[in-house]
Amino acid sequence: MKKRIALVLGSGGARGYAHIGVIEELERRGYDIACIAGCSMGAVVGGVYAAGKLKEYREWIESLDYLDVLRLVDVSFRLGAIRGEKVFGQIRDIVGEINIEDLRIPYTAVATDLTNQQEIWFQEGCLHQAMRASAAIPSLFTPVMQGNRMLVDGGLLNPLPIVPVVSSHCDLIIAVNLNSTNQKHYQLPVIERPPAVKKRFDNLINSLGSHLPFRRKLEPTTDVDVLRLEQDSLRSSGATIDNPWLNDGANPQAQQPSAAPTAEGAPSSASGSFIIDNVGPASLLDLINQSFEVMQTSLAQYKIAGYPPDILINVPKRVCRFFEFYKAPELIALGREIARDTLDRYEAEHYH
Protein backbone atom coordinates (compact mmCIF):
# COMPACT_ATOMS: atom_id res chain seq x y z
CA MET A 1 0.00 0.00 0.00
CA LYS A 2 1.32 3.43 -0.93
CA LYS A 3 2.27 5.70 1.95
CA ARG A 4 0.52 9.08 1.77
CA ILE A 5 2.97 11.80 2.76
CA ALA A 6 2.79 15.46 3.64
CA LEU A 7 5.87 17.11 2.16
CA VAL A 8 7.49 20.19 3.71
CA LEU A 9 10.00 22.04 1.52
CA GLY A 10 12.21 24.53 3.33
CA SER A 11 13.86 27.76 2.23
CA GLY A 12 17.52 28.12 1.33
CA GLY A 13 17.95 30.06 -1.90
CA ALA A 14 19.52 28.11 -4.76
CA ARG A 15 19.74 24.97 -2.63
CA GLY A 16 15.99 24.74 -3.18
CA TYR A 17 16.74 22.93 -6.45
CA ALA A 18 17.60 19.93 -4.26
CA HIS A 19 13.86 19.65 -3.56
CA ILE A 20 13.39 18.41 -7.12
CA GLY A 21 15.76 15.49 -6.56
CA VAL A 22 13.96 14.66 -3.30
CA ILE A 23 10.55 14.64 -5.01
CA GLU A 24 11.84 12.43 -7.80
CA GLU A 25 13.25 9.92 -5.32
CA LEU A 26 9.99 9.86 -3.34
CA GLU A 27 8.00 9.19 -6.49
CA ARG A 28 10.45 6.52 -7.63
CA ARG A 29 9.82 4.66 -4.36
CA GLY A 30 6.06 4.86 -4.75
CA TYR A 31 5.28 7.44 -2.06
CA ASP A 32 2.08 9.41 -2.68
CA ILE A 33 2.65 13.13 -2.07
CA ALA A 34 -0.78 14.14 -0.77
CA CYS A 35 -0.07 17.75 0.27
CA ILE A 36 2.78 20.27 0.24
CA ALA A 37 3.83 23.23 2.35
CA GLY A 38 6.77 25.31 1.17
CA CYS A 39 8.74 28.42 1.90
CA SER A 40 10.78 30.52 -0.55
CA MET A 41 12.33 28.15 -3.13
CA GLY A 42 10.41 25.37 -1.40
CA ALA A 43 7.20 27.23 -2.21
CA VAL A 44 8.29 27.62 -5.85
CA VAL A 45 9.24 23.98 -6.37
CA GLY A 46 6.22 22.79 -4.38
CA GLY A 47 3.86 25.01 -6.34
CA VAL A 48 5.27 23.91 -9.68
CA TYR A 49 4.93 20.26 -8.60
CA ALA A 50 1.35 20.75 -7.37
CA ALA A 51 0.51 22.32 -10.74
CA GLY A 52 1.88 19.22 -12.51
CA LYS A 53 4.70 21.12 -14.26
CA LEU A 54 7.81 19.91 -12.45
CA LYS A 55 9.22 18.13 -15.53
CA GLU A 56 8.97 21.29 -17.65
CA TYR A 57 10.44 23.42 -14.86
CA ARG A 58 13.35 21.06 -14.40
CA GLU A 59 14.10 21.01 -18.14
CA TRP A 60 14.16 24.80 -18.14
CA ILE A 61 16.45 25.32 -15.14
CA GLU A 62 18.84 22.56 -16.25
CA SER A 63 19.15 24.22 -19.64
CA LEU A 64 20.37 27.51 -18.13
CA ASP A 65 24.06 28.29 -18.43
CA TYR A 66 25.79 31.31 -16.91
CA LEU A 67 24.81 33.64 -19.74
CA ASP A 68 21.19 32.52 -19.56
CA VAL A 69 21.12 33.31 -15.84
CA LEU A 70 22.68 36.71 -16.53
CA ARG A 71 19.89 37.48 -18.97
CA LEU A 72 17.34 36.78 -16.23
CA VAL A 73 18.94 39.29 -13.87
CA ASP A 74 16.85 42.47 -14.09
CA VAL A 75 18.82 44.79 -11.83
CA SER A 76 16.91 46.97 -9.38
CA PHE A 77 18.15 49.89 -7.27
CA ARG A 78 15.29 50.02 -4.82
CA LEU A 79 14.42 47.32 -2.28
CA GLY A 80 16.31 44.41 -3.80
CA ALA A 81 19.16 43.70 -6.18
CA ILE A 82 16.85 42.00 -8.70
CA ARG A 83 13.26 42.85 -9.67
CA GLY A 84 12.55 39.21 -10.46
CA GLU A 85 10.11 39.95 -13.27
CA LYS A 86 12.06 37.95 -15.85
CA VAL A 87 12.61 34.78 -13.83
CA PHE A 88 9.14 34.71 -12.30
CA GLY A 89 7.64 35.59 -15.68
CA GLN A 90 9.25 32.45 -17.06
CA ILE A 91 7.84 30.42 -14.18
CA ARG A 92 4.41 31.89 -14.90
CA ASP A 93 4.75 30.81 -18.54
CA ILE A 94 5.54 27.24 -17.42
CA VAL A 95 2.83 26.93 -14.77
CA GLY A 96 0.14 29.07 -16.37
CA GLU A 97 -2.56 31.06 -14.60
CA ILE A 98 -3.95 28.86 -11.84
CA ASN A 99 -5.37 29.35 -8.36
CA ILE A 100 -4.14 27.37 -5.37
CA GLU A 101 -7.59 25.91 -4.71
CA ASP A 102 -7.55 24.42 -8.23
CA LEU A 103 -4.29 22.49 -7.73
CA ARG A 104 -4.42 18.70 -7.66
CA ILE A 105 -3.23 18.55 -4.03
CA PRO A 106 -3.51 20.93 -1.03
CA TYR A 107 -0.70 23.51 -1.06
CA THR A 108 0.54 26.19 1.34
CA ALA A 109 3.11 28.87 0.59
CA VAL A 110 4.51 30.79 3.55
CA ALA A 111 5.53 34.45 3.29
CA THR A 112 6.38 37.18 5.79
CA ASP A 113 4.30 40.36 6.13
CA LEU A 114 6.80 43.04 7.10
CA THR A 115 4.12 45.68 7.60
CA ASN A 116 2.27 43.72 10.29
CA GLN A 117 5.26 41.60 11.32
CA GLN A 118 3.52 38.26 10.91
CA GLU A 119 3.61 34.99 9.01
CA ILE A 120 1.24 34.69 6.04
CA TRP A 121 -0.10 31.40 4.66
CA PHE A 122 -1.27 31.33 1.05
CA GLN A 123 -3.80 28.49 0.72
CA GLU A 124 -6.04 30.04 -1.92
CA GLY A 125 -5.82 32.67 -4.63
CA CYS A 126 -3.21 33.17 -7.36
CA LEU A 127 -0.44 30.55 -7.24
CA HIS A 128 2.02 32.80 -9.03
CA GLN A 129 1.61 35.63 -6.53
CA ALA A 130 1.96 33.22 -3.62
CA MET A 131 5.21 31.77 -4.96
CA ARG A 132 6.59 35.23 -5.81
CA ALA A 133 5.83 36.59 -2.33
CA SER A 134 7.20 33.56 -0.50
CA ALA A 135 10.45 33.71 -2.51
CA ALA A 136 11.11 37.46 -2.20
CA ILE A 137 14.50 36.91 -0.57
CA PRO A 138 15.45 40.13 1.28
CA SER A 139 18.20 42.06 -0.52
CA LEU A 140 18.06 39.77 -3.57
CA PHE A 141 14.47 40.05 -4.88
CA THR A 142 12.22 43.08 -4.47
CA PRO A 143 9.26 42.61 -2.07
CA VAL A 144 5.68 42.02 -3.21
CA MET A 145 3.13 44.72 -2.33
CA GLN A 146 -0.36 43.42 -1.57
CA GLY A 147 -2.64 46.21 -0.47
CA ASN A 148 -0.88 47.83 2.48
CA ARG A 149 1.22 44.74 3.13
CA MET A 150 4.85 44.32 2.11
CA LEU A 151 5.53 40.61 1.61
CA VAL A 152 8.97 39.00 1.64
CA ASP A 153 10.54 35.56 2.01
CA GLY A 154 8.73 33.35 4.52
CA GLY A 155 12.11 32.13 5.77
CA LEU A 156 12.34 35.31 7.78
CA LEU A 157 9.91 33.73 10.29
CA ASN A 158 9.41 30.11 9.25
CA PRO A 159 12.08 28.53 7.01
CA LEU A 160 10.62 25.02 7.49
CA PRO A 161 6.79 25.28 7.58
CA ILE A 162 5.76 22.01 9.22
CA VAL A 163 2.69 23.34 11.05
CA PRO A 164 0.51 23.79 7.91
CA VAL A 165 0.60 20.01 7.25
CA VAL A 166 0.23 18.70 10.81
CA SER A 167 -3.54 18.31 10.41
CA SER A 168 -3.32 16.70 6.96
CA HIS A 169 -3.96 13.14 8.26
CA CYS A 170 -1.20 11.72 6.06
CA ASP A 171 0.77 8.61 6.99
CA LEU A 172 4.07 10.48 7.19
CA ILE A 173 5.39 14.01 7.36
CA ILE A 174 8.63 14.38 5.42
CA ALA A 175 10.52 17.67 5.77
CA VAL A 176 13.46 18.85 3.66
CA ASN A 177 15.76 21.18 5.58
CA LEU A 178 18.15 23.17 3.37
CA ASN A 179 20.06 24.70 6.28
CA SER A 180 21.72 21.67 7.82
CA THR A 181 25.16 21.99 9.39
CA ASN A 182 25.80 18.31 10.19
CA GLN A 183 25.94 16.58 6.79
CA LYS A 184 29.65 17.00 6.21
CA HIS A 185 30.17 13.91 4.05
CA TYR A 186 27.98 15.13 1.18
CA GLN A 187 29.63 17.01 -1.67
CA LEU A 188 28.11 18.80 -4.63
CA PRO A 189 28.71 16.83 -7.85
CA VAL A 190 31.13 18.50 -10.24
CA ILE A 191 29.76 19.60 -13.61
CA GLU A 192 32.29 21.56 -15.63
CA ARG A 193 31.37 24.93 -17.11
CA PRO A 194 33.42 27.47 -19.09
CA PRO A 195 35.62 29.23 -16.51
CA ALA A 196 35.56 32.59 -18.29
CA VAL A 197 31.77 32.76 -18.22
CA LYS A 198 31.69 31.55 -14.62
CA LYS A 199 33.98 34.41 -13.64
CA ARG A 200 31.69 36.92 -15.33
CA PHE A 201 28.70 35.58 -13.41
CA ASP A 202 30.54 35.69 -10.09
CA ASN A 203 31.67 39.24 -10.84
CA LEU A 204 28.10 40.30 -11.58
CA ILE A 205 26.86 38.88 -8.27
CA ASN A 206 29.69 40.65 -6.45
CA SER A 207 28.94 43.90 -8.25
CA LEU A 208 25.26 43.67 -7.33
CA GLY A 209 26.32 43.41 -3.71
CA SER A 210 28.70 46.34 -3.99
CA HIS A 211 25.97 48.55 -5.45
CA LEU A 212 23.39 47.79 -2.77
CA PRO A 213 23.19 50.88 -0.52
CA PHE A 214 24.62 50.37 2.96
CA ARG A 215 24.27 54.05 3.74
CA ARG A 216 22.22 56.52 1.78
CA LYS A 217 25.27 58.29 0.42
CA LEU A 218 26.29 55.07 -1.37
CA GLU A 219 23.12 55.06 -3.51
CA PRO A 220 23.30 56.33 -7.11
CA THR A 221 23.03 60.07 -6.64
CA THR A 222 21.70 61.17 -10.02
CA ASP A 223 19.53 59.87 -12.82
CA VAL A 224 22.71 59.64 -14.88
CA ASP A 225 24.23 57.27 -12.32
CA VAL A 226 21.15 55.05 -12.37
CA LEU A 227 21.03 55.11 -16.16
CA ARG A 228 24.67 54.16 -16.45
CA LEU A 229 24.28 51.20 -14.10
CA GLU A 230 21.10 50.03 -15.86
CA GLN A 231 22.85 50.27 -19.24
CA ASP A 232 25.73 48.23 -17.84
CA SER A 233 23.24 45.59 -16.72
CA LEU A 234 21.47 45.50 -20.09
CA ARG A 235 24.73 45.11 -21.98
CA SER A 236 25.45 42.01 -19.91
CA SER A 237 22.47 40.24 -21.47
CA GLY A 238 24.15 40.01 -24.88
CA ALA A 239 26.39 37.20 -26.07
CA THR A 240 29.36 39.55 -25.70
CA ILE A 241 29.55 41.01 -22.24
CA ASP A 242 31.17 44.45 -22.11
CA ASN A 243 29.70 45.50 -18.78
CA PRO A 244 32.32 47.58 -16.92
CA TRP A 245 31.40 45.70 -13.74
CA LEU A 246 32.42 42.48 -15.43
CA ASN A 247 35.63 43.56 -17.16
CA ASP A 248 38.68 41.79 -15.84
CA GLY A 249 40.38 45.07 -15.07
CA ALA A 250 37.42 46.79 -13.46
CA ASN A 251 36.50 46.86 -9.80
CA PRO A 252 39.30 44.64 -8.49
CA GLN A 253 37.60 44.37 -5.09
CA ALA A 254 34.68 42.58 -6.76
CA GLN A 255 37.13 40.08 -8.29
CA GLN A 256 37.95 38.56 -4.93
CA PRO A 257 37.42 34.81 -4.73
CA SER A 258 33.98 33.87 -3.46
CA ALA A 259 34.99 30.53 -2.00
CA ALA A 260 34.72 29.76 1.68
CA PRO A 261 36.74 32.24 3.77
CA THR A 262 40.07 31.16 5.20
CA ALA A 263 41.69 32.07 8.47
CA GLU A 264 44.30 34.14 6.70
CA GLY A 265 43.96 37.80 5.89
CA ALA A 266 42.26 40.62 7.74
CA PRO A 267 39.88 43.48 7.01
CA SER A 268 41.72 46.01 4.91
CA SER A 269 41.01 49.41 3.44
CA ALA A 270 42.57 50.65 0.22
CA SER A 271 40.72 53.95 0.13
CA GLY A 272 39.74 54.70 3.69
CA SER A 273 36.53 52.64 3.50
CA PHE A 274 35.98 49.28 5.17
CA ILE A 275 36.11 46.24 2.91
CA ILE A 276 36.14 42.54 3.72
CA ASP A 277 39.10 40.60 2.39
CA ASN A 278 39.40 36.81 2.70
CA VAL A 279 37.77 36.57 6.14
CA GLY A 280 34.13 37.14 5.29
CA PRO A 281 31.56 37.84 2.61
CA ALA A 282 32.85 39.17 -0.70
CA SER A 283 30.10 41.79 -1.04
CA LEU A 284 27.25 43.45 0.79
CA LEU A 285 24.86 41.01 -0.89
CA ASP A 286 26.93 38.15 0.53
CA LEU A 287 26.92 39.75 3.96
CA ILE A 288 23.15 40.18 4.05
CA ASN A 289 22.45 36.69 2.76
CA GLN A 290 24.90 35.01 5.10
CA SER A 291 23.25 36.84 7.99
CA PHE A 292 19.85 35.69 6.71
CA GLU A 293 21.09 32.10 6.53
CA VAL A 294 22.40 32.14 10.10
CA MET A 295 18.96 33.22 11.26
CA GLN A 296 17.21 30.59 9.11
CA THR A 297 19.43 27.81 10.44
CA SER A 298 18.53 28.65 14.03
CA LEU A 299 14.80 29.03 13.27
CA ALA A 300 14.70 25.71 11.39
CA GLN A 301 16.11 23.92 14.44
CA TYR A 302 13.32 25.36 16.59
CA LYS A 303 10.65 24.30 14.08
CA ILE A 304 12.04 20.75 13.94
CA ALA A 305 12.17 20.54 17.74
CA GLY A 306 8.61 21.84 18.09
CA TYR A 307 7.03 19.61 15.43
CA PRO A 308 9.44 16.75 14.63
CA PRO A 309 8.69 15.29 11.18
CA ASP A 310 8.62 11.53 10.71
CA ILE A 311 11.48 11.80 8.22
CA LEU A 312 13.93 14.71 8.06
CA ILE A 313 16.04 15.09 4.92
CA ASN A 314 18.97 17.39 5.66
CA VAL A 315 20.73 19.24 2.82
CA PRO A 316 23.98 20.90 3.98
CA LYS A 317 23.96 24.66 3.55
CA ARG A 318 27.70 24.76 2.77
CA VAL A 319 27.29 23.08 -0.65
CA CYS A 320 26.61 26.35 -2.47
CA ARG A 321 26.05 30.03 -1.96
CA PHE A 322 22.53 31.30 -1.42
CA PHE A 323 22.24 32.83 -4.91
CA GLU A 324 24.08 30.30 -7.11
CA PHE A 325 20.99 29.55 -9.17
CA TYR A 326 23.03 28.21 -12.09
CA LYS A 327 23.85 24.98 -10.22
CA ALA A 328 20.52 23.25 -10.79
CA PRO A 329 21.88 19.95 -12.23
CA GLU A 330 24.31 19.49 -9.34
CA LEU A 331 21.77 20.36 -6.65
CA ILE A 332 19.05 18.13 -8.09
CA ALA A 333 21.49 15.21 -8.13
CA LEU A 334 22.56 15.96 -4.55
CA GLY A 335 18.95 16.14 -3.36
CA ARG A 336 18.26 12.75 -4.91
CA GLU A 337 21.35 11.24 -3.27
CA ILE A 338 20.55 12.55 0.22
CA ALA A 339 16.89 11.50 -0.09
CA ARG A 340 17.93 8.01 -1.18
CA ASP A 341 20.27 7.56 1.79
CA THR A 342 17.75 8.99 4.30
CA LEU A 343 14.86 6.87 3.01
CA ASP A 344 17.03 3.75 2.91
CA ARG A 345 17.77 4.19 6.63
CA TYR A 346 14.14 4.89 7.52
CA GLU A 347 12.76 1.95 5.53
CA ALA A 348 15.38 -0.42 6.92
CA GLU A 349 14.33 0.52 10.47
CA HIS A 350 10.55 0.47 9.93
CA TYR A 351 9.72 -1.95 7.12
CA HIS A 352 12.12 -4.86 7.66
Secondary structure as UniProt FT lines:
FT   STRAND          4..9
FT   HELIX           13..17
FT   HELIX           18..28
FT   TURN            29..30
FT   STRAND          32..39
FT   HELIX           41..50
FT   TURN            51..52
FT   HELIX           54..63
FT   HELIX           66..71
FT   STRAND          80..82
FT   HELIX           85..95
FT   HELIX           100..102
FT   STRAND          107..113
FT   TURN            114..117
FT   STRAND          118..122
FT   HELIX           127..134
FT   STRAND          139..141
FT   STRAND          144..146
FT   TURN            147..148
FT   STRAND          149..153
FT   HELIX           154..156
FT   HELIX           163..168
FT   STRAND          172..180
FT   TURN            184..185
FT   HELIX           195..211
FT   HELIX           216..218
FT   HELIX           223..235
FT   TURN            236..237
FT   TURN            244..246
FT   TURN            248..249
FT   HELIX           252..255
FT   HELIX           284..306
FT   STRAND          311..316
FT   HELIX           317..319
FT   TURN            322..323
FT   TURN            325..326
FT   HELIX           328..350
//
